[in-house]
Every structure is written in structure tokens, then in C-alpha cells.
Amino acid sequence: MLLIVAARLPVMHMSTEPVAPVPGFFRRRVVEPLLAQLRQGLAPEQLALTVALAASFGLIPMLGLTSVLGTAIAVWLRLNVATMLLVSHLMSPLQLLIILPLLRLGAGMLGGTNSGQLTLERIKYLLSNDWAAAFQLFWRAELGALLLWLLGSVPVVIGLYIVLRPVFHRIVSRQQAVS
């Protein structure tokens, strides 16, 4: 009876070939989609411009504007919308970290609002209880924050474009060498 049971078990073979490691989340969800864009024929210059603009749009100090602005600019410049949104939304944690300091600096820059009034507790209270006071507090702070973002985003986009363009060219040349 023991021989009958052993005959029914599948035979396992030990392979000496190395097993490729399973790529991590970041590689699967970020790196591979960007590389796929290059493989599908997107020029390295276009991808570098897309990533640079998306990184900047992802840091805009106004929640909800990232997707609208990124999509509109990507369509207008004929860049890849999916890549633009992927990179800009990856910047969301950093956007949340810098939004309050930018609002405070913007309020101080344009005057009219004491930057000490821009605390998280005060903002929560005003948004839930007094929309008019929240608007009064935010309009100059937001305008100043947007101006600061605009001034800061220009060198960021230029710098990222200059750095990423040769990186993407190298990736394309490696892919062509392998093919």
C-alpha cells in the first residue's frame, strides 16, 4: 500500500537555475511603468519633461489642483497623462508636508494675515464652523503660497529636466543594446 501512495505523488526536481527575485512594490508600480513608456517609443526628452513637470505639479500648495493642472498641461504639451499623474501623486506626502509652511510664508509675504493664525487646529476649526473666516484667512495665504511655489518650481523643473534627460537616454541606449 505504501508503494501505491508513493507512486501517486508528483516528482519534484531540484533546479540549479537561479530564481529571479520578485520585484518590489516601487519597482512594479513606478519604475516599470516609466521604463514601459520608453519601450513604447516615448522620447527620453518627453519623459524627462513629463517627470520634471509632474514633480513640480505634485507639490502645488493647493489640494485638488494637482490632477487638473497635470492633466491639462500634459494634454496641451502632448505628454503622457498617466505618467504625469503617477509622478505627481507620488509627490503627495511631500506636498502635505510643505503646504502649511508655504501658506505661512505666503501669508507673511502678502501681509494681512498673521502667520501664527495658520495652525492646523485653527484651520480645522474654521473649515468646520466658519467658512467666511476661513476664506478671509486663506485667500492671501494661498495666493502667496502659489507665488512661492511658482518661483520655486521653475528651477526645480529645469534642474530635474537637465538631470533626467541623460539618465533616460542611457536607459534607452541600454535597452537598444540588449535588443
C-alpha positions in Angstrom: 0.0 0.0 0.0 2.9 2.4 0.7 4.2 1.9 -2.8 0.8 2.8 -4.3 0.7 6.1 -2.4 4.3 7.0 -3.3 3.6 6.3 -7.0 0.8 9.0 -7.0 2.9 11.8 -5.6 4.3 14.3 -8.1 8.0 14.1 -8.7 9.8 17.3 -7.6 13.0 18.2 -9.4 15.5 20.5 -7.8 16.6 23.1 -10.3 20.1 24.6 -10.2 19.0 27.7 -12.1 18.8 30.9 -10.1 15.3 32.1 -9.4 14.8 35.8 -10.3 13.7 37.8 -7.2 10.2 39.2 -7.2 10.4 42.9 -7.9 9.3 45.2 -5.0 6.3 47.4 -5.0 8.2 50.6 -6.0 9.8 48.8 -9.0 6.5 47.3 -10.1 4.4 50.4 -9.7 6.8 53.2 -10.5 10.0 52.1 -12.3 8.5 49.6 -14.6 5.7 51.9 -15.9 8.3 54.6 -16.7 10.5 52.1 -18.5 7.5 50.8 -20.4 6.9 54.4 -21.7 10.5 54.4 -23.0 10.0 51.0 -24.6 6.8 52.1 -26.3 8.6 54.9 -28.0 8.3 57.9 -25.8 11.3 60.1 -26.4 13.7 60.5 -23.4 13.3 64.3 -23.6 9.5 63.9 -23.4 9.7 61.5 -20.4 12.2 63.8 -18.6 9.9 66.8 -19.2 6.9 64.8 -18.0 8.6 63.7 -14.8 10.0 67.1 -14.1 6.7 68.9 -14.6 4.9 66.2 -12.6 7.2 66.5 -9.7 6.6 70.3 -9.6 2.8 69.9 -10.0 2.7 67.3 -7.3 4.0 70.0 -4.8 1.5 72.7 -5.6 0.2 74.1 -2.3 -3.5 73.7 -3.2 -5.1 70.3 -2.7 -7.0 69.0 -5.6 -5.3 71.1 -8.2 -2.6 68.5 -8.9 -4.7 66.3 -11.1 -6.4 69.1 -13.0 -3.3 71.0 -13.7 -1.2 68.0 -14.5 -3.8 66.6 -17.0 -4.3 69.9 -18.7 -0.6 70.6 -19.2 0.1 67.0 -20.3 -2.6 67.3 -22.9 -1.5 70.7 -24.0 2.1 69.7 -24.4 1.2 66.2 -25.7 3.0 64.5 -22.9 1.9 61.2 -21.3 -1.0 61.9 -18.9 -0.7 58.6 -17.0 3.0 59.2 -16.3 2.3 62.8 -15.3 -0.4 61.7 -12.8 1.7 58.8 -11.4 4.6 61.0 -10.6 2.6 64.0 -9.4 0.6 61.8 -7.0 3.8 60.2 -5.7 4.7 63.6 -4.5 1.6 63.9 -2.3 3.3 63.1 1.0 5.8 65.8 0.4 3.0 68.2 -0.7 1.3 67.6 2.6 4.5 68.3 4.5 5.1 71.6 2.8 1.6 73.0 2.4 1.3 74.6 5.8 4.8 76.2 5.8 4.1 77.6 2.3 0.8 79.0 3.5 2.5 80.7 6.5 5.3 82.1 4.3 2.7 83.2 1.7 0.6 85.0 4.4 3.7 86.7 5.7 4.8 87.7 2.2 1.5 89.3 1.2 0.6 90.6 4.6 -2.9 90.9 6.1 -2.7 87.6 7.9 -0.7 86.8 10.9 1.2 83.6 10.1 0.6 82.5 13.7 -3.1 82.1 12.9 -2.3 79.4 10.4 -2.2 76.4 12.7 -3.7 73.0 12.0 -6.2 73.3 14.8 -7.3 76.8 13.7 -7.7 75.6 10.1 -9.8 72.6 11.2 -12.0 74.7 13.4 -12.6 77.4 10.7 -13.3 74.8 8.0 -15.9 73.1 10.1 -17.5 76.2 11.7 -16.9 79.4 9.8 -16.3 79.3 6.1 -16.3 83.1 5.7 -13.5 83.4 8.3 -11.6 80.6 6.6 -11.8 82.3 3.3 -10.7 85.6 4.9 -7.7 83.8 6.4 -6.8 81.7 3.4 -7.0 83.9 0.3 -3.9 85.9 0.8 -2.0 83.0 2.3 -2.9 80.8 -0.6 -2.1 83.4 -3.2 1.3 84.0 -1.5 1.9 80.2 -1.3 1.1 79.8 -5.0 3.6 82.6 -5.9 6.3 81.0 -3.8 5.6 77.6 -5.4 5.8 79.2 -8.9 9.1 80.8 -8.1 10.5 77.6 -6.6 9.1 75.3 -9.3 10.9 76.9 -12.2 14.4 75.9 -11.0 13.1 72.5 -9.9 11.7 71.7 -13.3 14.8 72.9 -15.1 17.1 71.0 -12.8 15.2 67.8 -12.9 14.9 68.0 -16.7 18.7 68.6 -17.0 19.4 65.6 -14.7 16.8 63.2 -16.0 17.4 63.7 -19.7 20.8 61.9 -19.9 19.5 59.2 -17.4 16.7 58.3 -19.7 19.0 58.5 -22.8 21.3 55.9 -21.1 18.3 53.7 -20.3 17.2 53.8 -23.9 20.7 53.0 -25.2 21.0 50.1 -22.8 17.6 48.7 -24.0 18.6 49.0 -27.6 21.9 47.3 -26.9 20.1 44.4 -25.3 17.6 44.1 -28.2 
